[in-house]
Amino acid sequence: MKQNYDIRQIVADNLRKLRTKNNLSQLELATRTGLTQTFVNNIENRKKWVSERTLALFCRELDAYPFQFFLSDDIPGPDSGYLAIQETDKIMLAIQDLIATYNKNKL
């Protein structure tokens, strides 16, 4: 897949999503991490970038894994693999039924 991603935008959007999911304001997140509200705002508005240390602080306070800050909206959801397995299982059962019917009619 060849796609140009705006990583800064993805991180900014995910920071905002994770922060609001945790019912935190920018000021509350800043206070918990020892950062300034202005710095958090600048990250969410793509004016600043996160360091490894800052990302670790966000992960701790937002109860998030580092990869969650880099997930784009165009990837399949977390249940898509599970759903694919369910569909594969249904297809395999249907094939087994067809084979059983074929073998029964063949005799």
N, C-alpha and C positions, 0 to 999 in steps of 0.2 A: 504494500500500500504506500503510495507516494502522496503525502499530504503535508502541507506546511502548517505547523501549529504555532500559535502565539503562546508560548509557554508562560510568559509573564501573565497573560490574561487568564490562562487556565488556573495558575496558582492563585491569582487574585480572586477569581470566582469561587474556587474551592475553599479558600480561607473564609470568605464571606458566608458561604453555605454552612461550613462546619461551625463557625462562630454563632450564626443565628440558630442552627440546630441545637446548640448548647445554651440558647437563650442568654447570650452574652453581648453586651454592647462593645464597641471598640475600646471604650475607656476601661470596662471591666476586664477585658482580655489583656489590655496593656498593663493594668495594675497587677494582675496575676503573673504576668511574665516578666515584669520589671522593665517593660518597654514604655515608650510614650504613646499616647493616643494618636498623635500626629504620625508617628512611624507606622503604626498599624494601618491608619488611614492611607498613608502613602503606598503601602504594599497593596492594599485593596484597590487602589486607583492607579496601579502600575507605575508609580513614580519611583519606587524603591524595590530592591530585590531582597530575597531572604538569604541569610547565611545558613550554614549548617547548624550553628548554635540556635539561631532564631527558629528554624524549622523544628528543631528538637523541643524548644520551649512550647511552640504551638501544638506539637503532637501531645506533649504532656498535659497541657491545659485543656485541650479539646478532645482528649481521649481518642486520638486518631493515629493511624499508621502513616509514615512518611509518603507512601505511594498515593494515599488519598488526595494529596495536594496536586497530583499530576494527572489525575483522571480527566479525560476530555468527555464531552457529552455524547460523542459519536461511538462510544464503545458499547458492546452489549452489557446489559445489566448483570448483577451478580447471580441471578437465577437462570440466566440463559443456558449455561452449561447443564444445569440440572434439568431444565425443560427439554434440551436436546437428548439427554439420556432417557427421559421418560418417553419421548417420541420414538427413539430407537428401540426401546423395550416393546412398545406397542407394535411396531413394524415386525420385530422378531417373532412376537406371539402370533401375528397374522400369518407370517410365513410358515411357522410351525403348524398352524391350523390347516393351511393349504396343503402342506406336505402330508399331513395325517389324512386329510380328505382324499388326496390323490392316491396314497398307498392303500386306503380302505377300498376305493373304487377299482383299483388295479387288481385286487384279489378277487 
